[in-house]
Structures are given as C-alpha cells and as structure tokens.
Amino acid sequence: MRALITGGSSGIGWAMADELLRRGYDLVLVSRTEGRIDELRKRHPEREIRFLSHDLTRREECFLLLQETEGIDFDLFLNNAGYGDIGRFDETSLEKEIDIVGINDVATLILGKTFLLRFRKSGRGRILFVSSAASFGPAPYMSLYYATKAFVTFLVHGYHRELRDERSAVTVSLLCPGPVRTGFEKRANAHFTLPSLTPEKVARYAIPRFLKGRLEIVPGAMMKAAHLVSHFVPKRLITMALNKSAEIQTKEDAA
C-alpha cells in the first residue's frame, strides 16, 4: 500500500503521514524542504519513505511531480499543501496572494484532477483534499484564503457527484479543520482567537474516515456546529461573526 502526501514534512501533512505509516503504508512525501521527515523515518524504520522537493506554487513544478510519480502505483493521494495570509486588502502582497492561489487552487486542480483520472483508470483509489472550515463562509482580512478554500470545497463536491453518477469505486474526501496549531499562523502573519486543535488530533480523526471514503470530514464540535449554521446564515452575518476570528500579528507580538 502506498500514498502520496503534499505538504507532508510538517503540520497536518506530517501527522497524517505518521497515521498512515502506522497502518502499513509506504509514503512519498512532497514539500519544498524535508522538515520533520527524518523523524518519521526514525519512528517507522520498517516503512519506505521517499521525499520529493517541489515548490507547488509553480504549476511547472506540479507537472514535474506528476512526471516523477507517473509509474508509481498509489492507493491514496492526500492533497494537503497550502497556506494563507492576513491583512487589509490594501496592505497585503499581491505576489504572495498569487502564490497562495497557485498552491491552494491551481496545484489542487492539476494534481487532484490528474490523480483522479489515474485512479479512475485503474478502478480504485482514494483522494483527500485538505480544505478548511474557512470554506464555510467569507471573512474580512483573510478574504483570499477563504475564497481559495471555497474553491476546493466546491470542486470536491462536484467531483464526488460525478463519481457517484458513474458508480465509481474511486472516492474523494474533503477535510475541513478549523484553526490547527501548525506553522500556518506564523506564515500567515496571524494569531487565531478561536480554540485550536493539534495536527495529531486532526489526523487521528481524519484518516479513518478518509479510508472509509467519507465525503466531508470536519474535526471538532465547534466546527461541526459552524458548518451546520453556515447553510442558513446570510454571508454578511458570517463576515461579521468572523471579523475577529484571527488577529494580525505585529512584529512586537511575534517577538
């Protein structure tokens, strides 16, 4: 059994890798740097763990990854890589936002669709797309990040229906965690005011449900409630409720 995980060297990706290794999977982990991958090798010396370095903000790197993995027989693909930013729209970097769209959406489309086609051709396979509770509604000061995750959520729901219509054995799953204690906050220049889960808790909750082919996976009681409420509350009220869900981190705060 073999799985490929993007963003697998830290955070949720690393924790999900650890869970899959415990279940007997060999892994190909993709990230820009190796991060904590050596720790996985020490924990699971009996398993094969291969690392591939790619910057998935660049579409050409996505296609290179697909070329490198074309001959490998995968059972699972976990599309986890992504990040965000926080700030007023007139202060955030357009270049950084283009990279965020590149990894959160363009890479998701390129890699997700290609693995979906590969799995569909072989008649088996499961794909996990890591979205976010941010996809439940819009929010000020993290507008782009929330929008990129809404793209992922809508895309996966559409794929799921198409697979159901053709009675395919291939499954797609959508992981939508709320705040998680990873490097996300530092990279996004943010501090979340809502309670956060650990990556390990998210992985322990998500992996069994993913392996069963569940469509929506929402860890945490608070996020489950937010998901339910989001279907009935007007978008303008959601933006008001989320207005203080994250705070911009200043240099003084970070020190």
C-alpha positions in Angstrom: 0.0 0.0 0.0 1.4 3.4 -1.0 0.3 7.0 -0.5 1.5 10.4 -1.8 1.1 13.4 0.5 1.8 17.0 -0.5 2.9 19.3 2.3 4.0 16.2 4.2 7.0 17.5 6.0 5.2 19.4 8.8 1.8 20.2 10.4 -1.3 18.2 9.4 0.5 16.6 6.5 3.2 15.2 8.8 0.6 14.0 11.3 -1.4 12.2 8.6 1.8 10.6 7.3 2.5 9.3 10.8 -1.0 7.8 11.0 -0.7 6.1 7.6 2.7 4.7 8.4 1.2 3.1 11.5 -1.3 1.5 9.2 1.3 -0.1 6.9 1.5 2.4 4.1 4.8 3.4 2.3 4.9 7.0 1.5 6.1 9.6 -1.0 6.1 13.0 0.7 6.3 16.2 -1.2 7.4 19.6 0.1 10.0 22.3 -0.5 12.1 21.1 2.4 12.4 17.8 4.3 11.3 19.4 7.6 10.5 16.6 10.1 10.6 13.7 7.6 13.7 12.3 9.2 11.7 11.9 12.4 9.2 9.8 10.6 12.0 7.6 9.3 13.2 7.0 12.9 9.7 6.2 14.1 9.0 3.8 11.3 12.2 2.2 10.1 10.3 -0.7 8.6 8.5 1.5 6.1 9.7 3.1 2.8 9.6 6.9 3.0 10.6 8.9 -0.1 11.0 12.6 -0.3 10.5 14.8 -3.3 11.3 18.5 -3.3 8.9 20.7 -5.2 7.5 24.2 -4.9 3.9 23.7 -5.7 3.1 27.4 -6.0 4.6 26.9 -9.5 2.5 25.0 -12.0 5.6 23.7 -13.8 6.6 22.0 -10.5 3.3 20.3 -10.3 3.7 18.8 -13.7 7.3 17.7 -12.8 5.9 16.0 -9.8 3.3 14.2 -11.9 6.1 13.0 -14.3 8.2 11.7 -11.4 5.3 9.7 -10.0 3.7 8.5 -13.2 4.9 4.9 -12.9 4.2 4.5 -9.2 1.1 2.5 -8.1 -0.5 4.7 -5.4 -3.6 3.7 -3.4 -4.0 7.2 -1.8 -3.3 10.8 -2.7 -3.6 13.4 0.0 -3.6 17.0 -1.4 -2.6 18.9 1.7 -0.1 21.6 0.7 -1.3 25.2 1.1 -1.1 28.4 3.2 -2.7 31.8 3.7 -2.2 35.4 4.7 -4.0 38.0 6.8 -4.2 41.8 6.5 -6.1 44.7 4.9 -6.5 44.2 1.1 -4.6 47.4 0.5 -1.6 46.2 2.6 -1.2 42.5 1.7 1.2 41.5 -1.1 -0.3 40.7 -4.5 2.7 38.5 -5.3 2.2 36.5 -2.2 -1.5 36.2 -2.9 -0.8 34.9 -6.4 1.4 32.2 -4.9 -1.4 31.3 -2.4 -3.8 30.9 -5.3 -1.1 28.8 -7.1 -0.7 26.3 -4.3 -4.2 26.3 -2.8 -6.2 26.1 -6.1 -4.1 25.7 -9.2 -1.9 22.9 -7.7 -5.1 21.3 -6.3 -6.6 21.3 -9.7 -3.6 20.0 -11.6 -2.7 17.3 -9.1 -6.2 16.4 -7.9 -7.6 16.0 -11.4 -4.6 14.0 -12.7 -4.7 11.6 -9.8 -8.5 11.3 -10.1 -8.0 10.3 -13.8 -5.3 7.8 -12.8 -7.4 6.2 -10.1 -10.5 6.2 -12.3 -8.5 4.4 -15.0 -7.3 1.7 -12.5 -10.7 1.4 -10.9 -9.6 2.1 -7.4 -8.1 4.8 -5.1 -8.9 7.4 -2.6 -8.1 11.2 -2.7 -8.2 13.5 0.3 -8.4 17.2 -0.4 -7.5 19.4 2.6 -9.8 22.4 2.6 -10.7 24.3 5.7 -13.6 25.5 7.8 -12.7 28.8 6.1 -14.7 27.4 3.1 -18.0 27.7 5.1 -18.2 31.4 4.6 -16.3 34.6 3.7 -14.2 36.6 6.2 -12.6 40.0 6.2 -8.8 40.4 6.3 -8.3 36.8 5.1 -10.6 37.1 2.1 -8.3 35.4 -0.4 -7.6 32.4 1.8 -11.3 31.8 2.5 -12.0 32.2 -1.2 -9.3 29.6 -2.2 -10.7 27.1 0.2 -14.2 27.6 -1.0 -12.9 26.7 -4.5 -11.5 23.4 -3.1 -14.7 22.6 -1.3 -17.0 23.2 -4.3 -14.6 21.4 -6.6 -14.6 18.2 -4.5 -18.4 18.2 -4.1 -18.7 18.3 -7.8 -16.2 15.5 -8.3 -18.0 13.4 -5.7 -21.3 13.7 -7.6 -19.7 12.8 -10.9 -18.1 9.7 -9.3 -21.4 8.7 -7.7 -23.2 9.1 -11.1 -20.9 6.6 -12.8 -20.8 4.3 -9.7 -17.0 4.6 -9.5 -15.1 2.8 -6.7 -12.8 5.8 -6.5 -13.6 8.2 -3.6 -12.9 11.8 -2.9 -12.9 13.2 0.6 -12.8 16.8 2.0 -11.1 17.6 5.3 -12.2 20.9 6.8 -10.5 21.7 10.0 -10.7 24.9 11.9 -7.6 26.5 13.5 -4.8 24.0 13.9 -1.6 24.5 15.9 0.9 24.4 12.9 3.2 26.9 11.2 0.2 28.3 9.4 -0.2 31.3 11.8 3.4 32.3 11.5 3.4 32.1 7.8 0.1 33.9 7.5 1.2 36.7 9.9 -1.8 35.8 12.1 -2.9 34.8 15.5 -6.2 32.8 15.8 -8.5 33.8 18.6 -10.6 30.6 18.3 -9.5 27.4 20.1 -7.0 25.3 18.1 -6.6 21.6 17.6 -3.3 19.8 17.4 -2.3 18.3 14.0 -2.2 14.9 15.6 -5.8 15.1 16.8 -6.9 16.2 13.3 -5.0 13.3 11.7 -6.4 10.7 14.2 -9.9 11.9 13.4 -9.5 12.3 9.6 -7.5 9.3 8.5 -10.0 6.5 9.5 -12.9 8.4 7.9 -10.9 9.1 4.8 -10.0 5.4 4.4 -13.7 4.6 4.6 -14.4 7.1 1.8 -16.4 9.7 3.7 -17.0 12.9 1.7 -16.9 15.6 4.4 -14.6 15.3 7.4 -15.0 18.1 10.0 -13.0 17.7 13.2 -14.1 19.4 16.4 -17.6 20.0 17.8 -17.4 23.8 17.3 -16.5 23.5 13.6 -19.3 20.9 13.1 -21.7 23.4 14.5 -20.3 26.2 12.4 -20.6 24.0 9.3 -24.3 23.4 10.0 -25.1 27.0 10.8 -23.3 28.3 7.6 -26.0 26.7 5.5 -28.7 29.0 6.9 -26.9 32.3 7.8 -26.6 35.1 5.3 -23.0 35.8 4.1 -22.9 39.3 5.5 -23.6 37.9 9.0 -20.9 35.4 8.6 -18.4 38.1 7.8 -19.4 39.9 11.0 -19.1 36.8 13.1 -15.6 36.0 11.6 -14.3 39.6 11.8 -12.2 38.8 14.9 -11.5 35.1 14.4 -7.9 36.0 13.6 -5.7 38.9 14.6 -2.9 40.4 12.5 0.4 39.6 14.2 2.6 42.6 14.6 6.4 42.5 14.9 6.1 43.3 18.6 3.6 40.4 19.1 5.9 38.0 17.4 9.0 39.0 19.4 
